């Protein structure tokens, strides 16, 4: 009859019918277990386990090194973008400095315009209006460049934070490699004692333990996607800055040339007007001198200065004849000469006054033309001084 099969502590045992049969069964089972234990060497099993864990560690290290290489490539990409964006920032700052100096020159031109004399101070010419428009245009350009520069600076800070996150990820993966290297066990000798493998097996951690303890929480793929998005926006921002610099440079140049052209035209018209006023003054002087010669001729014709005669008819000069008719004729002619002399004196005074006004107008036009020439000279000098500013 077969022996009854019983289970004790998770193992199956045969319950013998008698003691002799039970002892024989135990001996047989012991021999089988001994043969099985002899065929399975403990160092060989431990070496298989070590080899499996080492393979897992090597896979983790290869993945970490590949991640580090990808992160370094993205750091180089970010550094290059920061370099290009810094150049863009420098160009924006240089252009903004140029606009500020142009605004200062425009303010000096406006102050110089206020020093004009006469009617030119009250009436603004085309060049004066152009200077006012130029100031408004420069202020708008300054505001737009400041906004563009602020956007570039903010994006530079964002690029810096992205680069720092990449460095942190590299540091984390470097720690992963160092930690994984500590779990790699050297098991090349098959004749080592069992205690050595036991100590090494106690130091071994599984792949799940390494993943949960060492691997960083930040995904490399998400970091790379973020870097690509930031670099794309940076490229777009550089294109916007380049077009903004080109447009502002063209607008400034066009406005500057328009003001200079109008100033030159004002100088030419002022020179022509000054020449006409000078001709008129010469004609007035010529007319005044003719009137003075006529006055002298009348004085010589009367024999004595006519200023000594009165219009009442009293004639104190010696008359060479005693004929009453001739005497009356002489008195009549003398009265006409006195009236002519009064008219001539009035004309002379009017011509003197007109000549003074023309002389004053010539002086004012000359001073105003000098002011316009100084404004034009100052603008040309300012243009030469900041011609060195590099455009992006």
Residue, then its C-alpha position, 0 to 999 in steps of 0.5 A: x500500500x502506498x504511503x500517505x502524502x501529508x503537507x507540513x510547512x508548505x512541503x509534501x511528506x510521505x507518512x510511512x506505514x512503519x518506522x523502517x519504511x519511513x527511514x528508508x524514504x527519508x534517506x532516498x529524499x535526502x540523496x535526491x536533494x544532495x544530488x540536486x544541490x551538487x549539480x547546482x553550484x551556488x557561485x554559478x547561480x550568484x554569478x548569473x544574478x550578478x551578470x543580470x544586475x550588471x546588464x541592467x546597470x549598464x543599460x541604465x548608464x548607457x541611457x543616462x550617458x545618451x541623455x547627457x549627450x542630448x542635454x549637452x547638445x541642447x545646452x550648446x544650442x541654447x548658448x548659441x541662441x543666447x549669443x545671437x540674442x545678445x548681439x540683437x540686444x546690443x544693436x537695440x541698445x545702440x539704436x536706442x542710444x542713437x534715437x536719444x541723441x537725435x531727440x537731444x539734437x531736436x530739442x537743441x534745434x527747437x531752442x535755437x528756433x526760439x532765438x529768432x528775431x522779428x516776424x520769423x519768431x511768430x511764424x513757423x516755416x516748413x522746416x520748423x514744422x518738420x522739426x516738431x514732427x521729427x520730435x514726435x516721430x523720434x519719441x514713438x520710435x524710442x517707445x517701440x525700441x524700448x518695448x522691443x528691448x524689454x522683450x529681448x531682455x525677458x527672453x534672455x532671462x528665460x533662456x538663462x533659466x532654461x540653460x540652468x534647468x539643463x545643467x541641473x538635469x545633467x547633474x542629476x544624470x551624472x549622479x545616476x551614473x555614479x550611483x549605478x556604478x556603485x551597484x556594479x559587482x565584479x564576479x569573474x572568479x568561479x572559485x570564490x568563497x560563498x561568503x564573498x558572493x553573499x556579501x556582494x548579493x547583499x549590496x546588490x539592488x534591483x533595477x526597480x530600486x535604482x529607478x526609484x532612488x536615482x533617476x530624476x523626475x524631469x523628463x529629457x524629452x520635455x526639456x528638449x521640447x521646451x528648449x526647442x520652443x524657446x529657441x523658436x521664439x528666440x529666432x522669431x524675436x530676433x527677426x522682429x528686432x531686425x525688421x524693427x531696427x531696419x524700419x526705425x533706421x529708414x524712418x529716422x533717415x527719411x525724417x532727418x533728410x526732410x528736415x535738412x532739405x527744408x532748412x536748406x530751402x529756408x536758407x536759400x529763400x532767406x538769402x534771396x529775400x535778404x538780397x531783395x531787401x538790400x536792393x530796396x534799401x539801396x533804391x530808397x537811399x538813392x531816392x533820398x539822396x535825390x530828394x536832398x539834392x533837389x532841396x539843395x537846388x531849391x535853396x540855391x535858386x532862392x539865394x538863401x536857405x528856404x527854411x528862413x522864409x515863412x508861408x505868410x508871404x513875408x519875403x525879406x530878400x533884396x529884389x533887383x526890380x521895382x516893378x510890382x508885378x515882378x515882385x508879386x511873381x517872385x513871391x508866388x514862385x517863392x511860395x511854391x518853392x516853400x511848398x515843394x520844400x516841405x514836401x521834399x522834407x516829408x519825403x526825405x523823412x519817410x525815406x529815412x524811416x523806410x531805410x531804417x526799417x529795411x536795415x533792421x529787416x536785413x539785420x533780422x534776416x541775417x541773424x535768422x539765417x545764421x540761426x538756421x545755418x547753425x541748426x543745419x551745421x549742428x545736425x550735420x555734426x551730430x550725424x557725423x558723430x553717431x555714424x559709427x553706430x552699427x545696425x543689426 
